[in-house]
Amino acid sequence: MAARPVSRMLQRVLRSSVRSCSSGAPVTQHRPGEPSQTAVEELSRRRQFLREHAAPFSAFLTDSFGRQHSYLRISLTEKCNLRCQYCMPEEGVPLTPKADLLTTEEILTLARLFVKEGVDKIRLTGGEPLIRPDVVDIVAQLHRLEGLRTIGITTNGINLARLLPQLQKAGLSAINISLDTLVPAKFEFIVRRKGFHKVMEGIHKAIELGYSPVKVNCVVMRGLNEDELLDFVALTEGLPLDVRFIEYMPFDGNKWNFKKMVSYKEMLDTLRQQWPELEKLPEEESSTAKAFKVPGFRGQVSFITSMSEHFCGTCNRLRITADGNLKVCLFGNSEVSLRDHLRAGASEEELLQIIGAAVGRKKRQHAEIKTESQAKWGDRGICSKQNKTTQKKNQMKWR
């Protein structure tokens, strides 16, 4: 079974000459032809070195299960210029009044506090972070924080090509770009807007500027885009991409249906039919992705197994929403308003006590996340014929 031809835009990207990356923290990568065991041993030595030389981690950012939270995600806005079907309803969502959103100075104040306590990676999210007018300035201010090693951004890519040269100069070191299909017409159906070629231009620009890997996030939905898995993997043959297949997750308003979810193991089986030599790569302890590589390919593929195999046990992430709420778990409902305490004049020590209390209440595993053994995977087989029919109809419609 061969991967299908991709669009002209992708062919143009595939033919483009690209530079290798100089940005981001050092990562042990398995090179084509190099034994996997060597990469595993190198990663093991690196972990041992970090354990032996690490400074004591902040008690405020360590929960009751010993998880050390060194990764902070900050939402810059609730607004988005797309209406992805798996993310929000077509009519959008009620927005928080601007006066209740964090100001730029409040964002930077909280970032400084978290970095001072040991956070070494910040990812800017949304909504769509690149529609915030001062996003370049925010990146530049974060870049000045001593101890912050990585500044990343997760974007839908619509504005990326235009802004990326400025963002790179300001200090942006990592990029995640959302792209759920390689078919322009299907793209418009999924996101309810035009813009496929702008996203592809953004990916091209990121490669051109030397980002490696450029992470491409693909939410896989049964009957819609699971037939494109091989096309996405084929992109990694000549490009420094990390294509990350994400299991379809439930969020308010996205009409989540368990039957639409394609599991990691099912996706992996599909890939191995085409590339039986697909090999597992070593990964950092706190990684949310299971990484694989086709030997000889420049890039790699990963799986975010949020539904079938949770990664709560090694979670090192905290989130601040656009209106200033601290979330210690993406799936949890518990939040504490750092904005309100900031505006009430709380001191740094008082803020740390509030943050520490919230982190200390973090659960071992959120109750709503089911493991594969707990989920009723047999239910999916009931609609297998219907799903195949739907997939064929979609293939005819989009192609």
C-alpha positions as CSV (number, residue, x, y, z in Angstrom):
1,M,0.0,0.0,0.0
2,A,1.7,3.2,-1.2
3,A,1.2,6.7,0.1
4,R,-0.9,8.8,-2.2
5,P,0.5,11.9,-4.1
6,V,0.3,15.1,-2.0
7,S,-0.6,18.6,-3.1
8,R,1.5,20.8,-5.3
9,M,2.3,23.0,-2.3
10,L,3.7,20.0,-0.5
11,Q,5.7,19.0,-3.5
12,R,7.2,22.5,-3.6
13,V,8.1,22.1,0.1
14,L,9.6,18.7,-0.5
15,R,11.9,20.1,-3.2
16,S,13.0,23.0,-1.1
17,S,16.5,23.0,0.3
18,V,16.6,23.5,4.0
19,R,19.2,24.1,6.6
20,S,19.7,22.1,9.7
21,C,18.5,23.6,13.0
22,S,20.6,25.4,15.6
23,S,17.7,26.2,18.0
24,G,16.3,24.5,21.0
25,A,17.8,22.4,23.8
26,P,20.1,19.5,22.9
27,V,18.2,16.3,22.2
28,T,19.6,12.8,21.6
29,Q,18.4,11.7,18.2
30,H,18.8,8.3,16.6
31,R,20.5,8.8,13.2
32,P,19.7,6.6,10.2
33,G,21.8,3.5,10.3
34,E,22.9,4.0,13.9
35,P,21.9,1.2,16.4
36,S,19.0,2.1,18.6
37,Q,20.9,0.7,21.6
38,T,23.5,3.5,21.2
39,A,20.8,6.2,21.4
40,V,19.3,4.6,24.5
41,E,22.7,4.4,26.2
42,E,23.4,8.1,25.4
43,L,20.0,9.2,26.8
44,S,20.6,7.1,29.9
45,R,24.0,8.7,30.5
46,R,22.5,12.2,30.0
47,R,19.7,11.5,32.5
48,Q,22.3,10.3,35.0
49,F,24.4,13.4,34.6
50,L,21.3,15.7,35.1
51,R,20.3,13.8,38.2
52,E,23.8,14.1,39.7
53,H,24.2,17.8,38.9
54,A,20.7,19.1,39.3
55,A,19.9,21.8,41.9
56,P,17.1,21.3,44.3
57,F,13.8,21.9,42.6
58,S,11.2,24.3,43.9
59,A,8.9,22.9,46.5
60,F,6.1,25.2,45.2
61,L,6.2,23.5,41.8
62,T,6.5,19.9,43.1
63,D,3.3,18.0,43.8
64,S,2.5,15.4,46.4
65,F,3.6,12.6,44.0
66,G,7.0,14.1,43.4
67,R,6.3,15.5,39.9
68,Q,8.4,18.5,39.2
69,H,6.6,21.0,37.0
70,S,9.2,22.7,34.8
71,Y,7.0,23.4,31.8
72,L,4.5,26.2,31.7
73,R,1.9,26.8,29.0
74,I,0.5,30.4,28.8
75,S,-2.6,31.2,26.8
76,L,-2.2,34.6,25.2
77,T,-5.8,35.0,24.0
78,E,-9.1,33.2,23.8
79,K,-9.7,34.3,20.2
80,C,-9.0,32.2,17.2
81,N,-9.2,32.9,13.5
82,L,-10.3,29.3,12.8
83,R,-13.3,27.2,14.0
84,C,-11.9,23.7,14.1
85,Q,-14.6,21.1,14.5
86,Y,-12.8,19.2,17.2
87,C,-12.0,22.3,19.2
88,M,-15.1,24.6,19.3
89,P,-18.6,25.0,17.9
90,E,-19.2,26.7,14.6
91,E,-20.6,29.8,16.2
92,G,-17.5,30.2,18.4
93,V,-17.5,30.5,22.2
94,P,-18.4,33.3,24.6
95,L,-15.3,35.4,25.1
96,T,-14.0,36.9,28.4
97,P,-14.2,40.7,28.5
98,K,-10.9,42.2,27.6
99,A,-10.6,43.9,31.1
100,D,-10.6,40.4,32.6
101,L,-7.8,39.1,30.5
102,L,-4.2,39.1,31.6
103,T,-2.3,42.2,30.5
104,T,1.2,41.9,28.9
105,E,2.8,43.0,32.2
106,E,0.8,40.5,34.2
107,I,1.8,37.7,31.8
108,L,5.5,38.6,32.2
109,T,5.2,39.0,36.0
110,L,3.9,35.5,36.3
111,A,6.4,34.1,33.8
112,R,9.3,35.6,35.8
113,L,8.0,34.1,39.0
114,F,7.6,30.6,37.5
115,V,11.0,30.7,35.8
116,K,12.6,31.9,39.1
117,E,11.2,28.7,40.7
118,G,12.5,26.4,38.1
119,V,10.4,26.5,34.9
120,D,12.8,26.2,32.0
121,K,10.3,25.9,29.2
122,I,7.3,28.1,28.3
123,R,4.9,27.5,25.4
124,L,2.6,30.2,24.2
125,T,-0.8,29.0,23.2
126,G,-4.3,30.4,22.6
127,G,-6.8,30.5,21.1
128,E,-4.4,31.4,18.4
129,P,-1.4,33.2,19.9
130,L,-0.2,34.8,16.7
131,I,-3.3,37.1,16.5
132,R,-2.2,38.9,19.7
133,P,-0.7,42.2,18.5
134,D,2.2,42.2,20.9
135,V,3.2,38.5,20.6
136,V,6.7,39.3,19.3
137,D,7.4,41.7,22.2
138,I,6.2,39.0,24.7
139,V,8.7,36.5,23.2
140,A,11.4,39.1,23.3
141,Q,10.7,39.8,27.0
142,L,10.6,36.1,27.9
143,H,13.9,35.6,26.1
144,R,15.6,37.9,28.6
145,L,14.6,35.6,31.6
146,E,17.6,33.9,33.0
147,G,17.1,30.2,33.3
148,L,14.5,29.9,30.5
149,R,15.9,27.5,28.0
150,T,13.0,27.0,25.6
151,I,10.3,29.4,24.3
152,G,7.8,27.6,22.1
153,I,4.6,28.4,20.4
154,T,1.6,26.4,19.2
155,T,-0.1,27.9,16.2
156,N,-2.6,27.1,13.5
157,G,0.0,28.6,11.1
158,I,-2.2,31.1,9.3
159,N,0.0,34.1,10.3
160,L,3.2,32.2,10.8
161,A,5.1,32.9,7.6
162,R,4.6,36.6,8.0
163,L,5.7,36.8,11.7
164,L,8.3,34.0,12.0
165,P,11.3,36.0,11.0
166,Q,10.5,38.6,13.8
167,L,9.7,35.8,16.3
168,Q,13.0,34.0,15.6
169,K,14.9,37.2,16.1
170,A,13.0,37.8,19.3
171,G,14.1,34.4,20.7
172,L,11.4,31.8,19.6
173,S,13.1,28.4,19.7
174,A,10.4,25.8,19.1
175,I,7.3,25.6,16.9
176,N,4.2,23.4,16.8
177,I,1.9,23.9,13.8
178,S,-1.6,22.4,13.7
179,L,-2.5,20.7,10.4
180,D,-5.1,17.9,10.2
181,T,-5.2,17.2,6.5
182,L,-3.1,17.6,3.3
183,V,-6.3,18.1,1.2
184,P,-7.2,21.8,0.8
185,A,-10.9,21.2,0.5
186,K,-11.0,19.0,3.5
187,F,-9.0,21.6,5.4
188,E,-11.7,24.1,4.8
189,F,-14.3,21.6,6.0
190,I,-12.4,20.8,9.2
191,V,-11.5,24.4,10.2
192,R,-14.5,26.1,8.6
193,R,-12.2,28.7,7.1
194,K,-9.8,29.0,4.1
195,G,-6.1,29.1,4.7
196,F,-4.5,25.8,3.8
197,H,-1.8,27.4,1.6
198,K,-0.9,29.9,4.3
199,V,-0.3,27.0,6.8
200,M,1.9,25.3,4.3
201,E,3.8,28.5,3.7
202,G,4.3,28.7,7.4
203,I,5.7,25.2,7.6
204,H,8.0,26.0,4.6
205,K,9.2,29.2,6.3
206,A,10.0,27.4,9.6
207,I,12.1,24.8,7.7
208,E,13.8,27.6,5.7
209,L,14.7,29.4,8.9
210,G,16.4,26.3,10.3
211,Y,13.9,25.1,12.9
212,S,14.3,21.3,13.5
213,P,12.3,19.5,14.1
214,V,9.2,21.5,13.0
215,K,6.4,19.8,14.9
216,V,3.2,19.2,13.0
217,N,0.2,18.4,15.2
218,C,-2.5,16.3,13.5
219,V,-5.7,15.3,15.4
220,V,-6.8,12.0,13.9
221,M,-10.6,11.5,13.5
222,R,-12.2,8.4,12.1
223,G,-14.0,8.8,8.8
224,L,-12.4,12.2,8.2
225,N,-8.6,12.0,8.0
226,E,-7.3,8.6,9.2
227,D,-6.8,7.7,5.6
228,E,-4.0,10.3,5.3
229,L,-1.7,8.8,7.9
230,L,0.7,7.5,5.3
231,D,0.8,10.8,3.5
232,F,1.8,12.6,6.6
233,V,4.6,10.0,7.4
234,A,5.8,10.3,3.8
235,L,6.6,14.0,4.5
236,T,9.2,13.0,7.1
237,E,11.3,11.2,4.4
238,G,13.1,14.4,3.3
239,L,12.0,17.1,5.8
240,P,13.0,17.7,9.4
241,L,9.4,17.3,10.7
242,D,8.0,15.6,13.7
243,V,4.5,14.7,12.7
244,R,2.5,14.1,15.9
245,F,-0.7,12.1,15.6
246,I,-3.0,13.1,18.4
247,E,-5.9,11.0,19.6
248,Y,-9.2,12.8,19.3
249,M,-10.1,14.2,22.8
250,P,-13.3,15.4,24.3
251,F,-13.7,19.2,24.9
252,D,-16.8,21.2,25.5
253,G,-18.7,21.9,22.3
254,N,-16.7,19.6,20.0
255,K,-19.4,16.9,19.9
256,W,-16.9,14.2,20.8
257,N,-17.9,10.7,20.0
258,F,-15.8,7.7,21.1
259,K,-16.4,6.0,17.7
260,K,-14.5,8.9,16.0
261,M,-11.4,8.2,18.1
262,V,-8.6,6.3,16.4
263,S,-6.3,4.7,18.9
264,Y,-2.5,4.9,18.9
265,K,-2.2,1.2,18.4
266,E,-4.5,1.2,15.5
267,M,-2.5,4.1,13.9
268,L,0.7,2.3,14.6
269,D,-0.5,-0.9,12.9
270,T,-1.5,1.1,9.8
271,L,2.0,2.6,9.6
272,R,3.8,-0.7,10.1
273,Q,1.9,-2.3,7.2
274,Q,3.6,0.3,4.9
275,W,6.9,0.5,6.9
276,P,7.5,-2.7,8.9
277,E,10.9,-1.4,9.8
278,L,9.4,1.5,11.8
279,E,11.5,1.8,15.0
280,K,10.8,3.2,18.4
281,L,13.0,6.1,19.6
282,P,14.1,6.8,23.1
283,E,12.2,9.6,24.8
284,E,12.5,11.9,27.8
285,E,10.8,10.8,31.0
286,S,8.3,13.7,30.9
287,S,7.5,13.4,27.2
288,T,3.9,13.1,26.2
289,A,4.7,11.6,22.9
290,K,5.7,8.1,21.8
291,A,8.3,8.7,19.0
292,F,9.1,6.5,16.0
293,K,11.2,6.8,12.9
294,V,11.4,5.1,9.5
295,P,15.1,4.3,9.1
296,G,16.7,6.6,6.6
297,F,14.0,9.2,6.9
298,R,15.1,12.7,8.0
299,G,12.1,13.4,10.3
300,Q,10.1,11.3,12.7
301,V,6.5,10.6,13.8
302,S,5.0,10.7,17.3
303,F,1.8,9.7,18.9
304,I,0.0,11.7,21.7
305,T,-2.0,9.0,23.5
306,S,-4.2,11.2,25.6
307,M,-7.1,8.8,25.5
308,S,-5.7,5.2,25.2
309,E,-2.5,5.5,27.3
310,H,-2.4,8.5,29.6
311,F,0.9,10.0,30.7
312,C,-0.3,11.5,34.0
313,G,2.4,9.8,36.0
314,T,5.2,11.9,34.4
315,C,3.3,15.1,33.8
316,N,5.4,18.2,34.3
317,R,3.1,20.8,32.8
318,L,1.1,23.7,34.3
319,R,-1.2,26.0,32.4
320,I,-2.2,29.6,32.8
321,T,-5.4,30.6,30.9
322,A,-5.8,33.9,29.1
323,D,-7.9,35.2,32.0
324,G,-5.2,34.3,34.5
325,N,-6.4,31.0,36.0
326,L,-3.8,28.4,36.9
327,K,-4.7,24.9,35.8
328,V,-2.7,22.0,37.1
329,C,-4.4,19.5,34.8
330,L,-5.8,19.9,31.3
331,F,-8.7,17.6,32.0
332,G,-9.3,18.9,35.5
333,N,-11.9,21.5,36.4
334,S,-10.0,22.9,39.4
335,E,-8.6,26.4,38.8
336,V,-7.2,29.2,40.9
337,S,-7.2,32.8,39.7
338,L,-3.7,34.3,39.8
339,R,-5.1,37.4,38.1
340,D,-7.3,38.2,41.0
341,H,-4.5,37.8,43.5
342,L,-2.1,39.9,41.3
343,R,-4.6,42.7,41.1
344,A,-5.3,42.5,44.8
345,G,-1.6,43.3,45.4
346,A,-0.4,39.9,46.5
347,S,3.3,39.7,47.2
348,E,5.6,37.3,45.4
349,E,5.7,35.1,48.5
350,E,1.9,35.1,48.7
351,L,1.6,34.1,45.0
352,L,4.0,31.3,45.6
353,Q,2.0,30.0,48.5
354,I,-1.1,30.0,46.3
355,I,0.6,28.3,43.4
356,G,2.2,25.7,45.7
357,A,-1.2,24.9,47.3
358,A,-2.7,24.4,43.8
359,V,0.1,22.2,42.6
360,G,-0.1,20.2,45.9
361,R,-3.7,19.4,45.2
362,K,-2.9,17.9,41.8
363,K,-4.3,14.4,41.5
364,R,-2.3,11.3,40.5
365,Q,-4.5,10.8,37.5
366,H,-7.6,12.6,36.4
367,A,-10.7,10.4,36.7
368,E,-12.1,11.2,33.2
369,I,-9.1,9.8,31.4
370,K,-9.5,6.1,30.7
371,T,-6.7,3.7,29.9
372,E,-7.1,1.4,26.9
373,S,-7.9,-1.6,29.1
374,Q,-10.7,0.3,30.8
375,A,-12.2,1.6,27.5
376,K,-14.8,-0.4,25.6
377,W,-12.8,-0.9,22.4
378,G,-15.2,-3.5,21.2
379,D,-17.9,-0.9,20.7
380,R,-15.9,0.5,17.8
381,G,-16.3,-2.8,15.8
382,I,-20.1,-2.4,15.8
383,C,-19.8,0.6,13.4
384,S,-16.8,-0.7,11.4
385,K,-18.9,-1.2,8.3
386,Q,-20.5,2.3,8.7
387,N,-17.1,3.8,9.2
388,K,-15.6,2.2,6.1
389,T,-18.5,3.5,4.1
390,T,-18.1,7.0,5.5
391,Q,-14.4,6.9,4.8
392,K,-15.0,5.9,1.1
393,K,-17.5,8.7,0.7
394,N,-15.1,11.2,2.2
395,Q,-12.3,10.1,0.0
396,M,-14.5,10.5,-3.1
397,K,-15.7,13.9,-1.8
398,W,-12.3,15.4,-1.0
399,R,-10.2,13.8,-3.8
